[in-house]
Amino acid sequence: MRRLPRRLDHGEEATLVEHLEELRWRLFIVLGALTVATVVAFAFHAHVLDWLNHALPAGRRRPVTLGVAEPFTVSLTVSLYAGFLLSLPVTLWQLWSFFAPAFDAASERRVLALVGFATALGSGGLLFGYFILLPRAVHWLTNYDSNHFNILISAKAYYAFTSTVLLGIVVVFELPIVLLGLVHLGVITSAQLRRNRRIGYFIVAVVALGLPGPDPLTTSLELLPMWALFEGSIWLAVLHDRRQARADGVSGS
């Protein structure tokens, strides 16, 4: 473990000092990956800013900065966020490698399948937020009461808003993973989800109203995929319960 952390085998024992040494090296790798990714993102931060500014109306794609250092600090902050996203696979892999020995091989396969599913859902949410939700929310908000306001878009506030919207919709798209986890832990069952479907739809609607994008169009664009994800989660939970029942029947026989 002196050079790089070695992943322990399933059931392999290690001392507390060895675990701490492994954790220390993994943290070094995470911080190193974040640093390298942030430097790379900063080197291409102009492209990142253009990518984020694309949601703005055609004549307003250069947000206003209000301080001497703000252009640099905003670019650095955006690069840090981009670096975090770029280095996230390394971070998650190091985290999983540290905890994986505590799981058996079958559990590891299930966890990796869920991670792949969660990644696909998160990517879908990011694409939906960037291409559909964000442009419509920004267009409506930047044209609201334009006859009464001289609307100037602050760079710091705009990038904070876009980050909130994109992160919020990515979290929303992870709803099936959350419900599957609750079903797997026995907190709820697929029968309860089906029986209380109307209450679930109402709760989802309340959550959609609380997300960024207060205009009716944006809220509807958020609500429709959330309802679809909730309904899909119910049927995934049904399949999970049926599969678990078959597994219990086989083991019982």
Backbone hydrogen bonds, N-H to C=O, Kabsch-Sander energy under -0.5 kcal/mol:
donor,donor_aa,acceptor,acceptor_aa,energy
11,G,101,P,-1.2
12,E,9,D,-1.9
19,H,15,T,-2.2
20,L,16,L,-2.5
21,E,17,V,-2.4
22,E,18,E,-2.5
23,L,19,H,-2.6
24,R,20,L,-2.4
25,W,21,E,-2.1
26,R,22,E,-2.2
27,L,23,L,-2.2
28,F,24,R,-1.9
29,I,25,W,-2.1
30,V,26,R,-2.3
31,L,27,L,-2.7
32,G,28,F,-2.5
33,A,29,I,-2.7
34,L,30,V,-2.4
35,T,31,L,-2.4
36,V,32,G,-2.6
37,A,33,A,-2.6
38,T,34,L,-2.3
39,V,35,T,-2.3
40,V,36,V,-2.4
41,A,37,A,-2.6
42,F,38,T,-2.6
43,A,39,V,-2.0
44,F,40,V,-1.2
45,H,42,F,-1.3
47,H,44,F,-0.8
48,V,44,F,-1.5
49,L,45,H,-2.8
50,D,46,A,-2.2
51,W,47,H,-2.2
52,L,48,V,-2.1
53,N,49,L,-2.8
54,H,50,D,-0.9
55,A,52,L,-1.0
56,L,53,N,-1.7
60,R,57,P,-2.2
61,R,58,A,-0.6
64,V,153,I,-3.7
73,T,69,A,-2.6
74,V,70,E,-3.0
75,S,71,P,-1.8
76,L,72,F,-2.6
77,T,73,T,-2.4
78,V,74,V,-2.7
79,S,75,S,-2.1
80,L,76,L,-2.1
81,Y,77,T,-2.3
82,A,78,V,-2.5
83,G,79,S,-2.8
84,F,80,L,-2.3
85,L,81,Y,-2.1
86,L,82,A,-2.6
87,S,83,G,-2.3
88,L,84,F,-0.7
88,L,85,L,-0.6
91,T,87,S,-2.3
92,L,88,L,-3.0
93,W,89,P,-2.2
94,Q,90,V,-2.4
95,L,91,T,-2.3
96,W,92,L,-2.7
97,S,93,W,-2.7
98,F,94,Q,-1.4
99,F,95,L,-1.6
100,A,96,W,-2.7
102,A,99,F,-1.8
103,F,100,A,-2.4
108,E,104,D,-2.2
109,R,105,A,-1.9
110,R,106,A,-1.9
111,V,107,S,-2.6
112,L,108,E,-2.5
113,A,109,R,-2.1
114,L,110,R,-2.3
115,V,111,V,-2.4
116,G,112,L,-2.3
117,F,113,A,-2.3
118,A,114,L,-3.0
119,T,115,V,-2.4
120,A,116,G,-2.1
121,L,117,F,-2.4
122,G,118,A,-2.8
123,S,119,T,-2.5
124,G,120,A,-2.2
125,G,121,L,-2.4
126,L,122,G,-2.3
127,L,123,S,-2.3
128,F,124,G,-2.4
129,G,125,G,-2.7
130,Y,126,L,-2.4
131,F,127,L,-2.5
132,I,128,F,-1.9
133,L,128,F,-2.1
134,L,129,G,-3.5
136,R,132,I,-1.0
137,A,133,L,-2.4
138,V,134,L,-2.9
139,H,135,P,-2.3
140,W,136,R,-2.2
141,L,137,A,-2.4
142,T,138,V,-2.5
143,N,139,H,-0.7
143,N,140,W,-0.6
144,Y,141,L,-0.8
146,S,143,N,-1.2
148,H,145,D,-1.8
149,F,145,D,-1.1
151,I,149,F,-1.0
152,L,150,N,-0.6
154,S,152,L,-0.7
155,A,64,V,-3.0
158,Y,154,S,-2.6
159,Y,155,A,-2.5
160,A,156,K,-1.6
161,F,157,A,-2.2
162,T,158,Y,-2.8
163,S,159,Y,-2.0
164,T,160,A,-2.0
165,V,161,F,-2.6
166,L,162,T,-2.6
167,L,163,S,-2.6
168,G,164,T,-2.6
169,I,165,V,-2.3
170,V,166,L,-1.9
171,V,167,L,-2.3
172,V,168,G,-2.2
173,F,169,I,-1.9
174,E,171,V,-1.2
175,L,172,V,-1.8
177,I,174,E,-0.6
178,V,174,E,-1.8
179,L,175,L,-2.5
180,L,176,P,-2.5
181,G,177,I,-2.3
182,L,178,V,-2.1
183,V,179,L,-2.4
184,H,180,L,-2.7
185,L,181,G,-2.0
186,G,182,L,-0.5
186,G,183,V,-0.9
187,V,182,L,-2.0
188,I,182,L,-1.0
193,L,189,T,-2.0
194,R,190,S,-2.3
195,R,191,A,-2.4
196,N,192,Q,-2.2
197,R,194,R,-1.0
200,G,196,N,-2.2
201,Y,197,R,-2.4
202,F,198,R,-2.0
203,I,199,I,-2.4
204,V,200,G,-2.4
205,A,201,Y,-2.0
206,V,202,F,-2.1
207,V,203,I,-2.2
208,A,204,V,-2.3
209,L,205,A,-1.9
210,G,206,V,-1.2
211,L,207,V,-0.6
211,L,208,A,-0.9
219,T,215,D,-2.4
220,S,216,P,-2.4
221,L,217,L,-2.3
222,E,218,T,-1.8
223,L,219,T,-2.7
224,L,220,S,-2.4
226,M,222,E,-1.3
227,W,223,L,-2.6
228,A,224,L,-2.2
229,L,225,P,-2.7
230,F,226,M,-2.4
231,E,227,W,-2.6
232,G,228,A,-2.5
233,S,229,L,-2.3
234,I,230,F,-1.8
235,W,231,E,-1.7
236,L,232,G,-2.1
237,A,233,S,-2.4
238,V,234,I,-2.0
239,L,235,W,-2.3
240,H,236,L,-2.3
241,D,237,A,-2.5
242,R,238,V,-2.4
243,R,239,L,-2.4
244,Q,240,H,-2.5
245,A,241,D,-2.4
246,R,242,R,-2.2
247,A,243,R,-2.3
248,D,244,Q,-2.5
249,G,245,A,-2.1
250,V,246,R,-2.3
251,S,247,A,-2.4
252,G,248,D,-2.1
253,S,249,G,-1.7
